[in-house]
Structures are given as C-alpha cells and as structure tokens.
C-alpha cells in the first residue's frame, strides 16, 4: 500500500513563534552563506585566474602583492570534504522548508535538486582544477553562480511563505 505525504501543509500554517524561529534560521543561514561568499571574493576566487592562483599558488610570479602557495592534497581533501558536507546540509535543511512552501512545482523541483548537483560540480571542479585541469575553473564559476542563485530564490520563497499571514 502506497503512503501519501500531506502536500497541503504549508509553513504559513505554523504558529507565529514557529514561523519566527524558521525566519531566524533562514536569516542566520544566509549570514553564514554570504559570509562564505564574501571570503570567495576576498581571495579573488571569483575569477578563473584568481581561483587557479588560490589553489595552485602564484609563487612563480615575482610581481604579486600576496604570495600564495599550491595547496597540498591533504588540505584540498579537507576543503572539499568540509564544504560538500556542510553545504549539502544547508540545502537539505532549507529544502525541507522550501518543500512546505507554495512554489510552482517545476521551480520547486529544480530548487530542491539543483543545489546538490552544483555542490558536486563546484567542489569536484575545484579539486580537478587543483589536480591540473585548468578549464574546470569555468565550470566551478558557473555551478557556484547557479548554487547561489538557487539559495537566494529558495530563501526568498521560504521567507515569502513564512510572512504570508497578516501578523508578519
């Protein structure tokens, strides 16, 4: 016998204190997400050449302001491991909230799955870039942009749902 999930429940039906807690969660998650993004921009990893320099070093250039050295395999595995696990949990938690938000079905399906694909491409691509496949920087940039767009859209839909009652 096939069990059905109650698709009619929406976040807006939660009591106000639970909706406020969910809003605080999304806000805090966003602070963490965008702080990480700010770090990417500070390390100049938001360009293909900056990303390559960040992971593969620039010690061959004499006219750089900040000397960077190629990261070791252990450091790369740590970066990939921690980011894949933590960002996957971010998208899983926000995905649960998004699932119970009123969003067109196709958009919801995309926003529930795409971030996980982007996480694998982004951090797998960073590892392959470090491994010597320089063209992967472009895949990383594209997947990172899609991941961020998915996060922003998902958070916006969630917050809209949580504020859809008149007492928000």
C-alpha positions in Angstrom: 0.0 0.0 0.0 1.4 3.4 -1.1 1.6 6.1 1.6 0.8 9.6 0.7 2.7 12.7 2.1 0.4 15.5 3.1 1.3 18.1 0.4 -1.3 20.5 1.7 0.6 21.6 4.8 2.3 25.0 4.3 4.8 26.9 6.5 2.3 29.7 6.8 0.1 27.3 8.9 2.7 27.2 11.7 2.1 29.1 14.8 3.7 32.6 14.8 6.5 31.6 17.2 7.5 28.7 14.9 7.4 30.9 11.8 9.6 33.4 13.6 12.0 30.6 14.5 12.1 29.5 10.9 12.7 33.1 9.7 15.6 33.4 12.3 17.0 30.1 10.9 16.9 31.3 7.3 18.4 34.7 8.3 21.2 33.0 10.2 21.9 30.5 7.4 22.0 33.4 5.0 24.5 35.3 7.1 26.8 32.2 7.1 26.3 31.6 3.4 27.0 35.2 2.3 30.0 35.4 4.7 31.5 32.4 2.8 30.7 34.1 -0.5 32.5 37.3 0.8 35.5 35.1 1.6 35.5 33.8 -2.0 35.5 37.4 -3.3 38.3 38.4 -0.8 40.5 35.6 -2.0 39.8 36.6 -5.6 38.4 33.1 -6.3 35.5 34.7 -8.2 37.6 34.7 -11.4 39.1 31.7 -13.2 42.7 33.0 -12.8 42.1 34.0 -9.2 40.7 30.6 -8.4 43.6 28.9 -10.1 46.0 31.1 -8.1 44.2 30.4 -4.9 44.5 26.6 -5.2 47.7 26.2 -7.3 49.7 29.2 -6.0 51.4 32.1 -7.6 55.0 31.5 -6.3 56.3 31.6 -9.9 55.3 35.3 -10.3 57.5 37.9 -8.8 55.2 40.9 -9.1 52.3 39.7 -6.8 51.1 41.6 -3.8 50.2 38.4 -1.9 52.3 35.3 -2.3 50.2 32.1 -2.5 51.5 28.5 -2.5 49.9 25.4 -4.1 47.7 23.7 -1.6 48.7 20.2 -0.6 46.5 17.2 -1.2 45.5 16.9 2.5 44.4 20.5 2.6 42.4 20.1 -0.7 40.7 17.0 0.7 39.8 18.8 3.8 38.4 21.8 1.9 36.3 19.6 -0.4 35.1 17.3 2.5 34.0 20.1 4.8 32.3 22.2 2.1 30.5 19.3 0.5 29.1 18.1 3.8 28.2 21.5 5.3 26.7 23.0 2.1 24.7 19.8 1.5 23.2 20.2 5.0 22.4 23.8 4.3 20.5 22.8 1.2 18.9 19.9 2.8 17.6 22.0 5.7 16.4 24.8 3.5 15.0 22.3 1.1 12.7 20.9 3.8 11.4 24.4 4.4 11.1 25.0 0.7 9.1 21.8 0.2 6.4 23.1 2.5 6.3 26.5 0.8 3.9 27.4 -2.0 6.2 27.4 -5.1 5.3 26.3 -8.6 6.0 22.5 -8.9 8.7 22.7 -11.6 10.6 25.6 -9.9 10.4 23.7 -6.6 11.7 20.5 -8.1 14.6 22.5 -9.6 15.4 24.3 -6.4 15.3 21.1 -4.4 17.7 19.2 -6.7 20.0 21.7 -8.4 22.0 22.8 -5.4 23.2 19.3 -4.8 24.4 19.0 -8.4 26.1 22.3 -8.1 27.8 21.3 -4.8 29.3 18.3 -6.5 30.4 20.2 -9.6 31.7 23.1 -7.7 33.9 21.2 -5.2 34.7 18.4 -7.6 35.7 21.0 -10.1 37.9 22.8 -7.5 39.7 19.5 -6.8 40.1 18.8 -10.6 41.4 22.4 -11.0 44.0 21.8 -8.3 44.8 18.5 -10.0 45.7 20.3 -13.2 42.6 20.7 -15.2 42.5 24.4 -15.5 39.4 24.6 -17.7 37.4 23.3 -14.6 37.5 26.9 -13.2 34.8 27.9 -15.7 32.5 25.0 -14.6 33.2 26.0 -11.0 32.2 29.6 -11.6 29.0 28.6 -13.4 28.0 26.0 -10.8 28.8 28.3 -8.0 26.7 31.1 -9.5 23.8 28.6 -10.0 24.2 27.4 -6.4 24.0 30.9 -5.1 21.0 31.8 -7.3 19.2 28.6 -6.1 20.0 29.6 -2.5 18.7 33.2 -2.9 15.5 32.1 -4.7 14.8 29.3 -2.2 15.3 31.6 0.8 13.1 34.2 -0.9 10.3 31.7 -1.4 10.6 30.4 2.1 10.5 33.9 3.7 7.6 34.9 1.5 5.7 31.8 2.7 6.6 32.5 6.3 5.4 36.1 6.0 2.2 35.3 4.1 0.0 35.7 7.1 -1.1 39.2 8.2 0.6 39.1 11.5 4.1 39.0 10.0 
